[in-house]
Amino acid sequence: MNDKLVFLGLLYFVQGIPYGLQSSLLPLYLRGAGHSLTRIGFTKILYFPWVLKVLWAPLVDRVGTKRRWVVATVCGLALTCLSSATLAPEAHIWGVAGTLLAMNTLASVQDIAVDGAAVGLLKGRGELGLGNTAQVVGYKAGSVFAGGGLLAVIDVAGWSWMFVLLTFVYSGMALFVWGTPVLDNETVRGQQADGTKRGGQGGEALRPWRIWRKLLAVPGTPWTVLYVLTYKLGEQGAVTMFPLFLLDHHMTARELGFWNGVISMGFSICGSSLGGLLLAQFSVGALMRRVFVLRTISMVFQSSLLTVLEPSPLMKGMAVLSMSVQHFLGGLITTLTFTTMMHCTQRAEESIQALSSRQMCWRRISSAFTVTAAKEEGTEAGKFSCFYCKAFSPCRTPQIVLLTSQGAPDIVWRWC
């Protein structure tokens, strides 16, 4: 069991690095270089490969092994980082955008393979809770490493040496995955072999509507898709928007790299870890209802801070507190959501489990839309406040409706 958790945690760690680079490091780096909020907002388009995961998930399921897919994508990420080391964002902004697009593409393919392996490796509620904790904590630790740790030292080490370091990290991970015995597990091997031997299902790859029909027929899937589309709305925009507001009015990029990139993400990891422990004691539905109410309160508190423009120690302290609370609750919710999704995925046929687990890509669609809209309006303090009022408060409503709906599936209400 410990080998599984370490294996999954390390893989999700390297998978979280591109997200940390793009969500935390790049916006502050570009803002410090004088780029507009609108231009920074449109960098979220680079997340588009995550949307396309639903197209190539069946390919990952049916061709090759999980080990080969993971090794190939991690090696590709190492080469991409090596290419990024030769570019400077000030002079080669489009080249940097291209490398980030390639990193997102490779990370999305890797995510399919790792999720497919996790579905086969984790059995029972206990393993699901701990496994999803390892997944979320590993992913966020990678995001902290890239978005907080590297941001704190980039002024000293420089852009090029930062990506040289990432090249060594990915190269070491590729060697680890190639030699680890975890993927020799009979359950995973049997699932892979079974998928490749179903000659009759090979034609279904050419008829995607049949696969989608099977997917939507899995109990709880339509509700879960609707929930995933809404549960990160607002929070994701606040997590990216609020630090940019502080950069303009109260704090430096280095301070934000420490407080938002390291300390707040540390709270997020604590929340994710607590979620795994609470799942052993309480039902998912009861936890979700309470946590969503707390997050709504924290959003209102953070929104009120936007009216304070004068820098002061008290304002900085309240801002750090609000970011820490947001990340803590966000981490807790993410673990609960991932566990719910994986339980739903395990109800699907093995041949479409990778596609079923791709529901997470819809979260990126909604979060990218929210953040891009925020950048369009967020050109001054008044518009920051306007956006919070118009977008973040109403987006809590669908979550409350979903969690109190009588139509919610038993994966939430009766999974004990």
C-alpha positions in Angstrom: 0.0 0.0 0.0 2.8 2.4 0.9 4.5 1.7 -2.4 1.3 2.6 -4.3 1.0 5.9 -2.4 4.6 6.9 -2.9 4.4 6.0 -6.6 1.2 7.9 -7.2 2.3 10.9 -5.1 5.6 11.3 -7.0 3.8 11.1 -10.4 1.3 13.7 -9.4 4.1 15.8 -8.1 5.7 16.1 -11.5 2.3 16.5 -13.1 1.6 19.5 -10.9 4.8 21.4 -12.0 3.3 22.7 -15.3 0.2 23.9 -13.5 2.3 25.7 -10.8 4.4 27.4 -13.5 1.4 28.7 -15.4 -1.0 29.5 -12.6 1.4 31.1 -10.0 4.8 31.8 -11.5 4.0 33.0 -15.0 1.2 35.6 -14.1 3.4 37.3 -11.4 6.5 37.2 -13.7 4.6 38.7 -16.6 2.8 41.3 -14.4 6.2 42.3 -13.0 7.5 42.7 -16.6 4.6 45.1 -17.3 2.2 42.9 -19.2 -1.5 43.7 -19.0 -4.0 41.7 -16.9 -5.9 41.0 -20.1 -2.9 39.4 -21.8 -2.1 37.4 -18.7 -5.7 36.2 -18.6 -5.4 34.9 -22.1 -2.5 32.6 -21.2 -5.2 30.3 -19.8 -5.8 29.3 -23.4 -2.7 27.2 -23.0 -4.8 24.9 -20.8 -6.7 23.8 -23.9 -4.9 20.4 -24.3 -6.6 19.4 -21.1 -10.0 19.8 -22.8 -8.9 17.5 -25.6 -8.2 14.6 -23.2 -11.6 13.2 -23.9 -10.4 12.6 -27.5 -7.3 10.6 -26.8 -8.2 8.9 -23.5 -9.5 5.8 -25.5 -6.2 5.6 -27.3 -4.3 5.6 -24.0 -6.6 2.8 -22.8 -6.2 0.6 -25.8 -2.6 1.1 -27.0 0.5 0.2 -25.1 0.9 0.0 -21.4 0.5 2.6 -18.6 4.3 2.4 -17.9 5.2 3.2 -21.5 2.8 6.1 -21.7 4.1 7.6 -18.4 7.7 7.2 -19.3 7.2 8.7 -22.8 5.3 11.7 -21.5 7.8 12.4 -18.7 10.7 12.2 -21.1 8.8 14.6 -23.4 8.4 17.0 -20.4 12.2 16.8 -19.8 12.9 17.8 -23.4 10.4 20.6 -23.3 12.0 22.1 -20.2 15.4 21.8 -21.8 14.0 23.8 -24.8 12.5 26.4 -22.4 15.9 27.0 -20.8 17.1 28.4 -24.1 14.3 31.0 -24.2 13.7 34.3 -22.4 10.0 35.3 -21.9 10.9 39.0 -22.4 12.2 38.4 -25.9 10.5 35.1 -26.9 7.0 35.3 -25.4 5.5 33.2 -28.2 8.3 30.6 -27.9 7.6 30.3 -24.1 3.9 30.0 -24.9 4.6 27.2 -27.3 6.7 25.3 -24.7 4.0 25.7 -22.1 1.4 24.4 -24.5 3.5 21.4 -25.2 4.0 20.8 -21.4 0.2 21.0 -20.9 -0.3 18.5 -23.7 2.2 16.0 -22.3 0.9 16.5 -18.8 -2.6 15.8 -19.9 -1.7 12.5 -21.6 0.3 11.6 -18.5 -2.7 12.3 -16.3 -4.8 9.8 -18.3 -2.2 7.1 -17.9 -1.7 7.7 -14.2 -5.4 8.0 -13.4 -5.9 4.7 -15.3 -3.2 3.1 -13.2 -4.7 4.5 -10.0 -8.2 3.2 -10.7 -6.7 -0.3 -11.0 -4.3 0.0 -8.1 -6.7 1.4 -5.5 -9.3 -0.9 -4.0 -11.9 -0.2 -1.3 -12.9 3.0 0.4 -9.8 3.1 2.6 -7.3 2.9 -0.3 -9.4 5.3 -2.4 -9.3 8.0 0.4 -5.6 7.6 1.0 -4.8 7.3 -2.7 -6.7 10.4 -3.6 -5.0 12.2 -0.7 -1.7 11.2 -2.2 -2.9 12.4 -5.6 -4.0 15.8 -4.5 -1.1 16.4 -2.1 1.4 15.3 -4.7 -0.1 17.5 -7.4 -0.2 20.5 -5.1 3.3 19.9 -3.8 4.5 20.0 -7.4 2.5 23.2 -7.9 4.1 24.7 -4.8 7.5 23.7 -5.9 7.1 25.3 -9.3 4.8 28.3 -8.4 6.2 29.2 -5.0 9.7 27.7 -4.6 11.0 28.6 -8.0 9.4 32.0 -7.9 11.2 32.8 -4.7 14.6 32.0 -6.3 14.1 32.9 -9.9 15.6 36.4 -9.3 18.8 34.7 -8.2 19.0 31.6 -10.4 17.4 33.0 -13.5 14.9 31.6 -16.0 17.3 29.3 -17.8 18.8 27.5 -14.7 15.3 27.1 -13.4 14.3 25.0 -16.4 17.6 23.1 -16.3 16.7 22.0 -12.8 13.2 20.9 -14.0 14.9 18.9 -16.8 16.8 16.9 -14.2 13.7 16.4 -12.1 11.7 14.9 -15.0 14.7 12.8 -16.2 15.0 11.3 -12.7 11.3 10.6 -12.6 11.4 8.8 -16.0 14.1 6.5 -14.7 12.1 5.8 -11.5 8.9 4.9 -13.4 10.8 2.6 -15.8 12.3 0.6 -12.9 9.5 0.6 -10.3 7.7 -2.7 -9.7 4.4 -1.1 -8.7 3.0 -1.2 -12.3 3.7 -5.0 -12.4 0.7 -5.4 -10.2 -1.6 -8.2 -11.6 -4.7 -6.0 -11.5 -3.2 -3.3 -13.7 -1.6 -5.8 -16.1 -4.9 -7.7 -16.4 -6.8 -4.5 -17.0 -4.3 -3.5 -19.8 -4.2 -6.9 -21.4 -8.0 -7.2 -21.3 -8.4 -3.9 -23.0 -6.0 -4.8 -25.8 -7.6 -8.2 -26.4 -11.1 -6.9 -27.0 -11.0 -6.9 -30.7 -14.6 -6.1 -30.9 -14.2 -2.9 -29.0 -11.5 -1.6 -31.3 -14.1 -0.4 -33.7 -15.8 1.6 -30.9 -12.8 4.0 -31.0 -14.1 5.0 -34.4 -17.6 5.4 -33.0 -17.1 7.8 -30.1 -20.9 8.4 -29.7 -21.2 4.7 -28.5 -18.4 5.3 -25.9 -20.1 8.5 -24.7 -23.5 6.6 -24.5 -21.8 4.0 -22.3 -20.2 6.6 -20.2 -23.4 8.6 -19.5 -25.2 5.3 -18.7 -22.9 4.8 -15.7 -24.9 5.5 -12.5 -24.1 9.0 -11.2 -22.1 10.2 -14.2 -24.5 13.1 -15.4 -24.8 14.5 -11.9 -21.0 14.2 -11.4 -20.3 16.0 -14.7 -22.6 18.9 -13.7 -21.1 19.1 -10.3 -17.5 19.1 -11.6 -18.5 21.9 -14.0 -19.5 24.2 -11.1 -17.6 23.2 -8.0 -14.4 25.2 -8.8 -16.2 28.3 -10.3 -15.3 31.4 -8.4 -12.6 29.8 -6.2 -10.3 29.3 -9.1 -10.7 32.9 -10.3 -10.1 34.2 -6.7 -7.0 32.1 -6.3 -5.5 33.7 -9.4 -7.1 37.1 -9.2 -6.5 38.1 -5.6 -2.7 37.8 -5.7 -2.6 40.1 -8.8 -4.7 42.6 -6.9 -2.2 42.4 -4.0 0.7 42.8 -6.4 -0.7 46.0 -7.7 -1.5 47.5 -4.2 0.1 45.8 -1.3 2.8 43.2 -1.8 5.8 42.4 -3.9 6.2 39.4 -6.2 8.7 37.8 -3.8 6.3 38.2 -0.9 3.5 36.7 -2.9 5.7 33.8 -4.0 6.3 33.0 -0.3 2.8 33.6 1.2 0.6 32.6 -1.7 2.9 30.1 -3.5 4.3 28.3 -0.4 2.4 29.1 2.8 -1.1 29.1 1.3 -0.4 26.0 -0.8 0.9 24.4 2.4 -2.6 25.0 3.9 -4.1 23.5 0.7 -2.0 20.3 1.2 -3.2 20.2 4.9 -6.8 20.5 3.7 -6.3 17.7 1.2 -4.7 15.5 3.8 -7.5 16.2 6.3 -10.0 15.2 3.6 -8.6 11.8 3.3 -8.8 11.3 7.0 -12.3 12.6 7.3 -13.5 10.2 4.6 -12.8 7.3 7.0 -15.2 8.9 9.6 -18.0 10.7 7.7 -19.9 10.4 4.4 -18.9 12.5 1.4 -22.3 14.3 1.2 -22.2 15.5 4.8 -18.7 16.8 4.5 -19.4 18.6 1.2 -22.4 20.4 2.5 -20.5 21.9 5.4 -17.3 22.7 3.5 -19.2 24.5 0.8 -20.9 26.8 3.3 -17.6 27.6 4.9 -16.1 28.4 1.5 -18.9 30.8 0.7 -18.2 32.6 4.0 -14.5 32.8 3.1 -15.2 34.2 -0.3 -17.4 37.0 1.2 -14.5 37.8 3.6 -11.9 37.9 0.8 -14.2 40.1 -1.3 -14.5 42.6 1.5 -10.7 43.1 1.5 -10.8 44.4 -2.1 -12.2 47.7 -0.7 -9.0 48.3 1.3 -6.4 49.9 -1.0 -3.9 51.4 1.6 -1.1 49.0 2.4 -0.7 48.2 6.1 0.5 45.3 8.2 -3.1 44.5 9.2 -4.2 44.4 5.6 -1.3 42.1 4.7 -2.1 39.8 7.6 -5.8 39.7 6.6 -4.9 39.0 3.0 -2.6 36.2 3.9 -5.3 34.7 6.2 -7.9 34.9 3.5 -5.6 33.2 1.0 -4.7 30.5 3.5 -8.3 29.7 4.3 -9.3 29.6 0.7 -6.5 27.2 -0.2 -7.3 25.0 2.9 -11.0 24.7 2.0 -10.1 24.2 -1.7 -7.8 21.4 -0.9 -10.4 19.7 1.3 -13.1 20.0 -1.4 -10.7 18.7 -4.1 -10.0 15.5 -2.2 -13.7 14.9 -1.6 -14.4 15.5 -5.2 -11.6 13.3 -6.6 -12.7 10.4 -4.3 -16.3 10.8 -5.5 -15.2 10.8 -9.2 -12.9 7.8 -8.8 -15.7 5.8 -7.1 -18.0 6.8 -10.0 -15.3 5.7 -12.5 -14.9 2.3 -10.9 -18.5 1.6 -11.8 -17.7 2.0 -15.5 -16.5 -0.8 -17.8 -12.7 -1.1 -17.7 -12.5 -0.2 -21.4 -13.9 3.3 -20.7 -12.5 4.0 -17.2 -9.9 6.4 -18.5 -12.5 8.3 -20.4 -14.8 8.3 -17.3 -12.0 9.7 -15.2 -11.6 12.6 -17.7 -14.5 14.4 -16.1 -11.8 16.4 -14.4 -11.0 18.2 -17.6 -14.3 20.0 -17.4 -13.2 21.6 -14.2 -10.4 23.2 -16.2 -12.8 24.5 -18.8 -14.9 26.3 -16.2 -11.9 27.6 -14.2 -10.1 28.9 -17.3 -13.3 30.7 -18.4 -13.7 32.3 -14.9 -10.1 33.5 -14.8 -10.0 34.9 -18.3 -13.2 36.8 -17.6 -11.6 38.2 -14.5 -8.6 39.5 -16.3 -10.8 41.2 -18.8 -12.5 43.2 -16.1 -9.7 43.5 -13.6 -7.9 46.5 -14.8 -8.3 48.6 -11.6 -9.4 48.1 -8.0 -13.0 49.0 -8.7 -13.3 46.4 -11.5 -11.7 43.8 -9.2 -14.5 44.4 -6.7 -17.1 44.4 -9.5 -15.9 41.1 -10.9 -16.1 39.5 -7.4 -19.6 40.7 -6.9 -20.9 39.7 -10.4 -19.1 36.3 -10.7 -17.9 34.8 -7.5 -21.1 35.2 -5.3 -23.6 33.8 -7.8 -21.4 30.8 -8.6 -22.0 29.4 -5.1 -25.7 28.8 -5.9 -25.4 25.8 -8.3 -23.1 24.0 -5.8 -25.7 24.4 -3.0 -28.5 23.3 -5.3 -26.5 20.3 -6.4 -25.6 19.2 -2.9 -29.2 19.6 -1.6 -30.8 18.1 -4.7 -32.9 15.0 -4.3 -31.5 13.8 -7.6 -27.9 13.5 -6.3 -26.6 10.0 -6.8 -25.9 7.5 -4.0 -22.1 7.9 -4.6 -22.6 11.0 -2.4 -25.5 10.3 -0.1 -25.3 6.5 0.5 -21.6 5.8 0.1 -20.5 5.1 3.7 
